[in-house]
Amino acid sequence: MKNIIIYFLTGGIFTTMIVLLEQSGYRLLSGLATLVPVFTLVSYIFIGQTQGGLAVSKHSMFVLAGTLVSWVPYMLVISYLAPKIGPYKAIAAGMAGLFHSIKRV
């Protein structure tokens, strides 16, 4: 249980830092921090710690395939629709497309 709390807090701290940078007007830093695959980074550290390098390697290949098939279209949908229909609806549309593309894989 202690590990789960540490995992939760670590991810939350990174997310909070990115949002605070954006809200403070540090858009460049926020954008660069968002480019860092924070959840992948944190997850791989903990997966490597508990499961070893082979588990991280297998997971990374899955994530690579998923990124190409689903994440790229997800981000394109959000970037195109957000100015037109607002961020929440654009994110919802992006998520719908993301899950649709995952279902097809």
QUIRAVEN-V344334 format. One record per residue. PHI is phi in radians with two decimals (none if undefined). Layout:
PHI
PHI
This chain:
none
-1.05
-1.11
-1.07
-1.12
-1.12
-1.05
-1.08
-1.15
-1.07
-1.09
-1.14
-1.12
-1.11
-1.08
-1.06
-1.07
-1.13
-1.14
-1.11
-1.05
-1.12
-1.17
-1.50
1.57
-1.60
-1.07
-1.10
-1.11
-1.07
-1.11
-1.15
-1.13
-1.20
-1.18
-1.21
-1.27
-0.98
-1.19
-1.16
-1.01
-1.10
-1.08
-1.15
-1.07
-1.29
-1.13
-1.06
-1.13
-1.70
-2.02
1.67
-1.15
-1.10
-1.11
-1.13
-1.07
-1.10
-1.12
-1.13
-1.17
-1.10
-1.15
-1.05
-1.09
-1.10
-1.11
-1.18
-1.44
-2.11
-1.27
-1.07
-1.07
-0.99
-1.19
-1.12
-1.08
-1.10
-1.14
-1.34
-1.48
-0.93
-1.23
-1.55
-2.15
1.68
-1.14
-1.18
-1.19
-1.13
-1.13
-1.08
-1.13
-1.09
-1.15
-1.07
-1.15
-1.06
-1.19
-1.15
-1.21
-1.18
-1.08
-1.29
-1.34
